[in-house]
Amino acid sequence: MIQELLQIKPTDSFQDMRDRMGAFLGMNTPIPENAMRRAVQDQDYANNLITCRNAPGFLEVLLTDPENEQYALNTVQDNEISNVELIQKAAGAFMRWGKAGFSVVDDTTLEIRENACMGCENLSKPEKKLQKLVTSKPSEQIGKRISDCVCKLCGCSLSKKIRIPTESCPARHPENSNLNRWGEPALKTG
């Protein structure tokens, strides 16, 4: 079963991702569009889907949750390409996260990452509808101080990205080009 999920690649079409996620969940049909978009953007929802894959009654409740409608792709034509790219990036992050066992970073790493983002010039408020869907009201709690912000470089929801151990900051550290802004080894880009 896990093979269906692990075979999803960031380059797959959105329909391919829906088909594979449906197969992973034990469905004979693709996962509904809005449920897939929500799973890509909301790690708690994705965890719930995975946890309930062997419980059809609970799975049905999750897949038909009225909150899924918030994730409908309802954009104007000129924003569609960038929103599709955001979904593909998020799907890639979701798949890498799945391969890593859906773990989250420890509290110390979370605070270091969040502090780096808070001091970064690429921190911004979301402009695209899709980005606005995944942000929430910030609080003083570590990991939630930037929950209403996205990164200008990658477009990611920062409060979600900083929690995932397989994700990396796209900005270079201001003092060490071998590190990213979070103080972690910088990924090589081709």
GUKOLFI-56176 format. One record per residue (C-alpha): residue number from 1; residue in one letter; chain; x, y, z. Coordinates in steps of 0.2 Angstrom, whole numbers. Example, Ala and Ser with C-alpha at 12.3 -4.5 7.8 and 13.67 -1.06 7.14 Angstrom:
residues 2
+-------+-------+------+-------+-------+-------+
| torvo | bavex | gugu |  east | north |    up |
+-------+-------+------+-------+-------+-------+
|     1 |     A |    A |    62 |   -22 |    39 |
|     2 |     S |    A |    68 |    -5 |    36 |
+-------+-------+------+-------+-------+-------+
//
This chain:
residues 190
+-------+-------+------+-------+-------+-------+
| torvo | bavex | gugu |  east | north |    up |
+-------+-------+------+-------+-------+-------+
|     1 |     M |    A |     0 |     0 |     0 |
|     2 |     I |    A |    14 |    12 |     5 |
|     3 |     Q |    A |    21 |    10 |   -13 |
|     4 |     E |    A |     7 |    20 |   -21 |
|     5 |     L |    A |    11 |    35 |    -9 |
|     6 |     L |    A |    30 |    33 |   -12 |
|     7 |     Q |    A |    29 |    33 |   -31 |
|     8 |     I |    A |    21 |    51 |   -31 |
|     9 |     K |    A |    34 |    63 |   -38 |
|    10 |     P |    A |    34 |    82 |   -38 |
|    11 |     T |    A |    33 |    81 |   -57 |
|    12 |     D |    A |    18 |    70 |   -58 |
|    13 |     S |    A |     2 |    79 |   -63 |
|    14 |     F |    A |   -11 |    83 |   -50 |
|    15 |     Q |    A |   -23 |    69 |   -57 |
|    16 |     D |    A |    -8 |    57 |   -55 |
|    17 |     M |    A |    -6 |    62 |   -37 |
|    18 |     R |    A |   -25 |    60 |   -34 |
|    19 |     D |    A |   -25 |    43 |   -42 |
|    20 |     R |    A |   -10 |    37 |   -31 |
|    21 |     M |    A |   -17 |    44 |   -15 |
|    22 |     G |    A |   -33 |    36 |   -18 |
|    23 |     A |    A |   -25 |    19 |   -21 |
|    24 |     F |    A |   -14 |    22 |    -5 |
|    25 |     L |    A |   -30 |    25 |     5 |
|    26 |     G |    A |   -38 |     9 |    -2 |
|    27 |     M |    A |   -51 |    18 |   -13 |
|    28 |     N |    A |   -56 |    13 |   -30 |
|    29 |     T |    A |   -56 |    31 |   -36 |
|    30 |     P |    A |   -45 |    46 |   -35 |
|    31 |     I |    A |   -45 |    56 |   -19 |
|    32 |     P |    A |   -57 |    71 |   -21 |
|    33 |     E |    A |   -48 |    87 |   -28 |
|    34 |     N |    A |   -51 |    98 |   -13 |
|    35 |     A |    A |   -46 |    84 |    -1 |
|    36 |     M |    A |   -30 |    82 |   -10 |
|    37 |     R |    A |   -26 |   100 |   -10 |
|    38 |     R |    A |   -30 |   101 |     9 |
|    39 |     A |    A |   -19 |    85 |    12 |
|    40 |     V |    A |    -4 |    94 |     3 |
|    41 |     Q |    A |    -6 |   110 |    13 |
|    42 |     D |    A |   -12 |   104 |    30 |
|    43 |     Q |    A |    -1 |    91 |    38 |
|    44 |     D |    A |   -13 |    87 |    52 |
|    45 |     Y |    A |   -27 |    83 |    39 |
|    46 |     A |    A |   -14 |    72 |    29 |
|    47 |     N |    A |    -9 |    63 |    45 |
|    48 |     N |    A |   -28 |    60 |    49 |
|    49 |     L |    A |   -31 |    53 |    31 |
|    50 |     I |    A |   -16 |    41 |    33 |
|    51 |     T |    A |   -21 |    36 |    50 |
|    52 |     C |    A |   -39 |    32 |    44 |
|    53 |     R |    A |   -34 |    23 |    28 |
|    54 |     N |    A |   -40 |     6 |    36 |
|    55 |     A |    A |   -56 |    14 |    43 |
|    56 |     P |    A |   -68 |    18 |    28 |
|    57 |     G |    A |   -81 |    26 |    40 |
|    58 |     F |    A |   -68 |    39 |    47 |
|    59 |     L |    A |   -60 |    41 |    30 |
|    60 |     E |    A |   -77 |    45 |    22 |
|    61 |     V |    A |   -80 |    59 |    35 |
|    62 |     L |    A |   -63 |    66 |    31 |
|    63 |     L |    A |   -65 |    66 |    13 |
|    64 |     T |    A |   -82 |    74 |    14 |
|    65 |     D |    A |   -77 |    87 |    27 |
|    66 |     P |    A |   -85 |   104 |    22 |
|    67 |     E |    A |   -69 |   112 |    27 |
|    68 |     N |    A |   -61 |   104 |    11 |
|    69 |     E |    A |   -71 |   117 |     1 |
|    70 |     Q |    A |   -59 |   130 |     7 |
|    71 |     Y |    A |   -46 |   122 |    -4 |
|    72 |     A |    A |   -55 |   123 |   -20 |
|    73 |     L |    A |   -44 |   130 |   -34 |
|    74 |     N |    A |   -54 |   146 |   -38 |
|    75 |     T |    A |   -41 |   157 |   -46 |
|    76 |     V |    A |   -40 |   169 |   -61 |
|    77 |     Q |    A |   -31 |   162 |   -76 |
|    78 |     D |    A |   -15 |   172 |   -73 |
|    79 |     N |    A |   -12 |   165 |   -56 |
|    80 |     E |    A |   -16 |   147 |   -61 |
|    81 |     I |    A |     2 |   142 |   -66 |
|    82 |     S |    A |    10 |   149 |   -50 |
|    83 |     N |    A |    -4 |   140 |   -40 |
|    84 |     V |    A |    -1 |   124 |   -49 |
|    85 |     E |    A |    18 |   126 |   -45 |
|    86 |     L |    A |    14 |   129 |   -27 |
|    87 |     I |    A |     3 |   113 |   -26 |
|    88 |     Q |    A |    17 |   103 |   -35 |
|    89 |     K |    A |    30 |   110 |   -23 |
|    90 |     A |    A |    19 |   105 |    -8 |
|    91 |     A |    A |    15 |    88 |   -15 |
|    92 |     G |    A |    34 |    85 |   -17 |
|    93 |     A |    A |    37 |    91 |     1 |
|    94 |     F |    A |    22 |    80 |     7 |
|    95 |     M |    A |    30 |    65 |    -2 |
|    96 |     R |    A |    48 |    68 |     5 |
|    97 |     W |    A |    40 |    70 |    22 |
|    98 |     G |    A |    30 |    53 |    20 |
|    99 |     K |    A |    46 |    44 |    16 |
|   100 |     A |    A |    54 |    51 |    32 |
|   101 |     G |    A |    40 |    44 |    42 |
|   102 |     F |    A |    29 |    60 |    44 |
|   103 |     S |    A |    41 |    65 |    58 |
|   104 |     V |    A |    43 |    83 |    64 |
|   105 |     V |    A |    58 |    93 |    70 |
|   106 |     D |    A |    62 |    95 |    88 |
|   107 |     D |    A |    57 |   110 |    98 |
|   108 |     T |    A |    75 |   118 |    97 |
|   109 |     T |    A |    76 |   116 |    78 |
|   110 |     L |    A |    58 |   123 |    76 |
|   111 |     E |    A |    63 |   138 |    86 |
|   112 |     I |    A |    80 |   141 |    77 |
|   113 |     R |    A |    71 |   139 |    60 |
|   114 |     E |    A |    57 |   151 |    65 |
|   115 |     N |    A |    68 |   164 |    72 |
|   116 |     A |    A |    79 |   164 |    56 |
|   117 |     C |    A |    63 |   166 |    46 |
|   118 |     M |    A |    57 |   180 |    57 |
|   119 |     G |    A |    73 |   190 |    53 |
|   120 |     C |    A |    73 |   186 |    35 |
|   121 |     E |    A |    69 |   199 |    21 |
|   122 |     N |    A |    60 |   186 |    12 |
|   123 |     L |    A |    46 |   184 |    25 |
|   124 |     S |    A |    30 |   191 |    18 |
|   125 |     K |    A |    11 |   191 |    20 |
|   126 |     P |    A |     3 |   179 |     7 |
|   127 |     E |    A |    -4 |   187 |    -9 |
|   128 |     K |    A |   -11 |   172 |   -19 |
|   129 |     K |    A |   -27 |   164 |   -14 |
|   130 |     L |    A |   -19 |   147 |   -12 |
|   131 |     Q |    A |    -6 |   154 |     0 |
|   132 |     K |    A |   -20 |   163 |    10 |
|   133 |     L |    A |   -29 |   146 |    13 |
|   134 |     V |    A |   -15 |   138 |    22 |
|   135 |     T |    A |   -10 |   153 |    34 |
|   136 |     S |    A |   -18 |   155 |    51 |
|   137 |     K |    A |   -19 |   168 |    65 |
|   138 |     P |    A |    -1 |   170 |    73 |
|   139 |     S |    A |     2 |   167 |    92 |
|   140 |     E |    A |    17 |   169 |   103 |
|   141 |     Q |    A |    19 |   150 |   104 |
|   142 |     I |    A |    35 |   144 |    96 |
|   143 |     G |    A |    31 |   138 |    78 |
|   144 |     K |    A |    15 |   149 |    77 |
|   145 |     R |    A |    23 |   166 |    77 |
|   146 |     I |    A |    24 |   167 |    58 |
|   147 |     S |    A |     8 |   156 |    54 |
|   148 |     D |    A |     1 |   171 |    44 |
|   149 |     C |    A |    17 |   172 |    33 |
|   150 |     V |    A |    25 |   164 |    18 |
|   151 |     C |    A |    42 |   165 |    10 |
|   152 |     K |    A |    44 |   176 |    -5 |
|   153 |     L |    A |    58 |   164 |   -13 |
|   154 |     C |    A |    48 |   147 |   -12 |
|   155 |     G |    A |    30 |   153 |    -9 |
|   156 |     C |    A |    29 |   140 |     6 |
|   157 |     S |    A |    18 |   143 |    21 |
|   158 |     L |    A |    32 |   145 |    34 |
|   159 |     S |    A |    23 |   138 |    50 |
|   160 |     K |    A |    21 |   122 |    40 |
|   161 |     K |    A |    38 |   121 |    32 |
|   162 |     I |    A |    49 |   124 |    47 |
|   163 |     R |    A |    41 |   109 |    56 |
|   164 |     I |    A |    46 |    96 |    42 |
|   165 |     P |    A |    63 |    89 |    44 |
|   166 |     T |    A |    65 |    85 |    25 |
|   167 |     E |    A |    62 |   103 |    20 |
|   168 |     S |    A |    76 |   117 |    18 |
|   169 |     C |    A |    76 |   135 |    17 |
|   170 |     P |    A |    80 |   142 |    -1 |
|   171 |     A |    A |    90 |   157 |     6 |
|   172 |     R |    A |   109 |   157 |     9 |
|   173 |     H |    A |   115 |   161 |    27 |
|   174 |     P |    A |   121 |   179 |    27 |
|   175 |     E |    A |   138 |   174 |    34 |
|   176 |     N |    A |   141 |   156 |    27 |
|   177 |     S |    A |   136 |   152 |     9 |
|   178 |     N |    A |   138 |   133 |    14 |
|   179 |     L |    A |   123 |   135 |    25 |
|   180 |     N |    A |   105 |   140 |    22 |
|   181 |     R |    A |    96 |   154 |    32 |
|   182 |     W |    A |    91 |   141 |    45 |
|   183 |     G |    A |   110 |   137 |    48 |
|   184 |     E |    A |   108 |   120 |    40 |
|   185 |     P |    A |   118 |   113 |    26 |
|   186 |     A |    A |   113 |   122 |    10 |
|   187 |     L |    A |   105 |   111 |    -4 |
|   188 |     K |    A |   114 |   111 |   -20 |
|   189 |     T |    A |   103 |   117 |   -34 |
|   190 |     G |    A |   106 |   113 |   -52 |
+-------+-------+------+-------+-------+-------+
//
